[in-house]
Amino acid sequence: MPRTLHRTDQRTVRRVEAEPKKSSGMKGALVRGAISGAVATAAMSGVMVAGQRAGMLPEQPPKRIVRALLPGHRHRRKQGEGVMGALAHVGFGTVSGSVYGLVTRGRRVPVPVGVAYGLALWIGGYAGWVPGLGVLPPIPRDRPGRQWVMAAGHVVYGTALACVMNGLARRR
């Protein structure tokens, strides 16, 4: 028996086809956040390298954090700390991007929300757990140059994070 779609059936079919797939839910938000976080970390790293070249940031903080966590004296240089610091930075930025993706549900949000998120990461890290590890002093007691570079880096991270996430959300 041949099937014929009535006019109402065709509209229903089109509506069902237009609905987003389940993968665009939480999993999609996580993936878009991770991608956005990785891109944002690369942009932030550019600010950190510029700050280091300008003499405002003697060493990259992720490298110092890894140095403190590796076996041995927490303030002595260790083999591979530069590469591991870079990987840890990208990993942290990617995971932080995934959290942002979950919080925003992968939807478009105003860029200032991303900036606020980036600054919250900076304050939480550099006024909280980083000094808690004994790696760097808290923000108010840190070198002014490092404060400015890291604040600017986190503003760039938040801006890039929001812009990339918004671009990916638009493509869904």
C-alpha positions as CSV (number, residue, x, y, z in Angstrom):
1,M,0.0,0.0,0.0
2,P,1.7,3.3,-1.1
3,R,2.2,5.9,1.6
4,T,1.1,9.4,0.9
5,L,1.9,12.3,3.2
6,H,-0.9,14.7,3.9
7,R,-0.1,18.4,4.2
8,T,-0.1,18.2,8.0
9,D,2.1,15.2,8.0
10,Q,4.7,17.0,5.8
11,R,4.8,20.0,8.3
12,T,5.3,17.5,11.2
13,V,8.1,15.8,9.3
14,R,9.8,19.1,8.6
15,R,9.5,20.2,12.3
16,V,11.0,16.9,13.5
17,E,13.9,17.2,11.1
18,A,14.6,20.8,12.3
19,E,14.9,19.8,15.9
20,P,18.5,19.7,17.2
21,K,20.0,16.3,17.8
22,K,20.6,15.1,21.4
23,S,24.3,15.5,20.9
24,S,23.9,19.2,20.7
25,G,22.7,19.2,24.4
26,M,25.2,18.8,27.2
27,K,27.7,16.9,25.2
28,G,27.7,19.5,22.5
29,A,28.0,22.3,25.0
30,L,31.0,20.5,26.5
31,V,32.7,20.0,23.2
32,R,32.1,23.6,22.0
33,G,33.3,24.9,25.3
34,A,36.5,22.7,25.1
35,I,37.2,24.0,21.6
36,S,36.6,27.6,22.6
37,G,38.7,27.1,25.7
38,A,41.7,25.8,23.7
39,V,41.5,28.7,21.2
40,A,41.1,31.2,24.1
41,T,44.1,29.7,25.9
42,A,46.2,30.2,22.7
43,A,45.1,33.9,22.6
44,M,45.9,34.3,26.3
45,S,49.3,32.7,25.8
46,G,50.1,35.4,23.2
47,V,49.5,38.1,25.9
48,M,51.7,36.2,28.4
49,V,54.5,35.8,25.9
50,A,54.3,39.5,25.1
51,G,54.4,40.3,28.8
52,Q,57.4,38.1,29.2
53,R,59.2,39.8,26.3
54,A,58.4,43.2,27.8
55,G,60.0,42.2,31.1
56,M,56.8,42.3,33.0
57,L,56.5,38.5,33.5
58,P,59.9,36.9,34.3
59,E,58.5,33.4,34.0
60,Q,55.3,31.9,32.8
61,P,53.0,31.1,35.8
62,P,51.9,27.7,34.4
63,K,55.6,26.7,34.3
64,R,56.0,27.8,37.9
65,I,52.9,25.9,39.0
66,V,54.2,22.7,37.4
67,R,57.6,23.2,38.9
68,A,56.1,23.4,42.4
69,L,54.0,20.2,41.8
70,L,56.8,18.1,40.4
71,P,59.0,16.0,42.8
72,G,62.0,17.9,44.3
73,H,62.4,21.4,45.6
74,R,59.4,23.5,44.6
75,H,61.5,26.5,43.4
76,R,64.3,24.7,41.5
77,R,64.1,24.3,37.8
78,K,63.2,20.8,36.6
79,Q,63.6,19.0,33.3
80,G,60.5,19.3,31.0
81,E,58.7,21.9,33.2
82,G,58.3,24.3,30.2
83,V,56.5,21.7,28.0
84,M,54.5,20.4,30.9
85,G,53.6,23.9,31.9
86,A,52.3,24.6,28.4
87,L,50.3,21.4,28.3
88,A,48.9,22.1,31.8
89,H,47.9,25.6,30.7
90,V,46.1,24.3,27.6
91,G,44.5,21.6,29.6
92,F,43.2,24.0,32.3
93,G,42.0,26.4,29.7
94,T,40.2,23.7,27.8
95,V,38.5,22.3,30.9
96,S,37.6,25.8,32.0
97,G,36.1,26.3,28.5
98,S,34.0,23.1,28.9
99,V,32.7,24.4,32.3
100,Y,31.8,27.7,30.6
101,G,30.0,25.7,27.9
102,L,28.0,23.8,30.5
103,V,27.1,27.0,32.4
104,T,26.0,28.8,29.3
105,R,24.4,25.6,27.9
106,G,26.4,26.2,24.8
107,R,24.2,29.2,23.9
108,R,25.3,32.6,22.7
109,V,26.0,35.0,25.6
110,P,27.2,38.6,25.6
111,V,31.0,38.9,25.5
112,P,31.2,40.7,28.9
113,V,30.0,37.5,30.4
114,G,33.0,35.7,29.0
115,V,35.3,38.5,30.2
116,A,33.8,38.2,33.7
117,Y,34.3,34.5,33.6
118,G,38.0,35.0,32.6
119,L,38.5,37.5,35.4
120,A,36.8,35.1,37.9
121,L,39.3,32.4,36.8
122,W,42.2,34.8,37.4
123,I,40.9,35.9,40.8
124,G,40.1,32.4,41.9
125,G,43.5,31.1,40.8
126,Y,45.8,34.0,41.7
127,A,44.1,35.0,44.9
128,G,43.2,31.5,45.9
129,W,44.8,28.1,44.9
130,V,48.0,29.4,43.3
131,P,49.2,31.2,46.4
132,G,47.8,28.3,48.4
133,L,50.3,26.0,46.7
134,G,53.1,28.5,47.6
135,V,53.9,29.1,43.9
136,L,53.2,32.9,43.7
137,P,52.1,35.5,46.1
138,P,48.4,36.6,46.1
139,I,47.4,39.3,43.6
140,P,47.8,42.3,46.1
141,R,51.3,41.3,47.0
142,D,52.5,40.1,43.5
143,R,54.7,42.1,41.2
144,P,52.7,44.8,39.5
145,G,53.8,43.7,36.0
146,R,52.7,40.2,36.5
147,Q,49.3,41.4,37.9
148,W,48.7,43.5,34.8
149,V,49.8,40.8,32.3
150,M,47.8,38.1,34.0
151,A,44.7,40.3,34.3
152,A,45.0,41.3,30.6
153,G,45.6,37.7,29.7
154,H,42.4,36.6,31.4
155,V,40.4,39.4,29.8
156,V,41.6,38.2,26.4
157,Y,40.8,34.6,27.4
158,G,37.3,35.5,28.4
159,T,36.7,37.6,25.3
160,A,38.0,34.9,22.9
161,L,36.1,32.2,24.8
162,A,32.8,34.0,24.4
163,C,33.5,35.0,20.8
164,V,34.4,31.5,19.7
165,M,31.5,29.9,21.7
166,N,29.1,32.4,20.1
167,G,30.4,31.6,16.7
168,L,30.0,27.8,17.3
169,A,26.5,28.3,18.8
170,R,25.5,30.2,15.6
171,R,26.5,27.2,13.4
172,R,24.3,24.7,15.2
